[in-house]
């Protein structure tokens, strides 16, 4: 799956969540609420990272770590679309900037 397909799939899942939210709460989550969800997912990810480093015990750790990383990616993809950020281009540009910063300087 290429980047656009990942982004499209994330938005299709977001649309389906929106349908459930409208049915249950009579409104969809806002961009800010989606960002708050990302913060919760990052907290969950941190607990799994701690487990991976041996300071917590978590059953089925590898599967849960994969899941949280994917949840975080989903939120980032959705937020990028909702804020009209071309994330693929932004990622490339940012990596170019980082690479240039890491290039060895003159002697």
C-alpha positions in Angstrom: 0.0 0.0 0.0 1.4 3.4 -0.9 1.2 6.5 1.2 -2.0 7.8 -0.5 -3.7 4.5 -0.1 -2.8 4.5 3.6 -4.2 8.0 4.0 -7.3 7.1 2.1 -7.9 4.0 4.2 -7.4 6.0 7.4 -10.0 8.5 6.2 -12.5 5.8 5.3 -12.2 4.4 8.9 -12.5 8.0 10.2 -15.7 8.4 8.2 -17.1 5.2 9.7 -16.2 6.3 13.2 -18.0 9.6 12.4 -21.2 7.7 11.6 -21.0 5.9 14.9 -20.3 9.1 16.8 -23.3 10.9 15.1 -25.6 8.0 16.0 -24.4 7.8 19.6 -23.5 11.5 20.4 -25.3 13.4 17.6 -22.0 14.8 16.4 -18.6 13.7 15.2 -15.4 14.2 17.1 -13.6 17.5 16.4 -10.0 17.7 15.1 -9.1 18.6 18.7 -10.7 15.5 20.1 -9.0 13.4 17.5 -5.7 15.0 18.6 -6.6 14.2 22.3 -7.1 10.6 21.2 -3.6 10.6 19.8 -2.3 11.8 23.1 -4.0 8.9 24.8 -2.6 6.5 22.2 0.9 7.9 22.8 0.5 7.3 26.5 -0.5 3.7 25.8 2.5 3.4 23.5 4.8 4.7 26.2 3.6 2.0 28.6 4.4 -0.6 26.0 7.8 0.9 25.3 8.5 0.7 29.1 7.4 -3.0 29.0 9.7 -3.6 26.1 12.5 -2.2 28.2 11.6 -4.5 31.1 10.1 -2.1 33.6 6.5 -3.2 33.1 4.9 -6.6 32.4 2.4 -6.7 29.5 0.9 -9.9 28.0 1.1 -10.2 24.2 3.5 -7.3 24.1 4.5 -7.4 20.5 0.9 -7.5 19.2 -0.1 -4.6 21.5 3.0 -2.6 20.4 2.2 -3.0 16.8 -1.4 -2.0 17.4 -0.5 1.2 19.3 2.0 2.2 16.7 -0.7 1.7 14.0 -3.2 3.7 16.1 -0.8 6.6 16.4 -0.1 6.5 12.6 -3.8 6.4 11.9 -4.4 9.5 14.1 -1.5 11.4 12.4 -2.8 10.5 8.9 -6.3 11.7 9.8 -5.1 14.9 11.4 -2.9 15.7 8.4 -5.9 15.4 6.1 -8.2 17.3 8.4 -5.7 20.1 8.6 -5.0 19.9 4.9 -1.3 19.1 5.4 0.3 17.1 2.6 2.0 14.8 5.0 3.9 12.8 2.4 5.6 16.0 1.1 6.0 17.4 4.6 7.7 14.2 5.6 10.1 14.2 2.7 10.9 17.9 3.3 11.5 17.3 7.0 13.8 14.3 6.3 15.7 16.4 3.8 16.1 19.1 6.4 17.3 16.6 9.0 19.7 15.0 6.6 21.2 18.4 5.7 21.6 19.2 9.4 23.4 15.9 10.0 25.7 16.3 7.0 29.4 16.7 8.0 30.4 20.3 8.0 33.7 21.7 6.7 36.7 20.5 8.5 
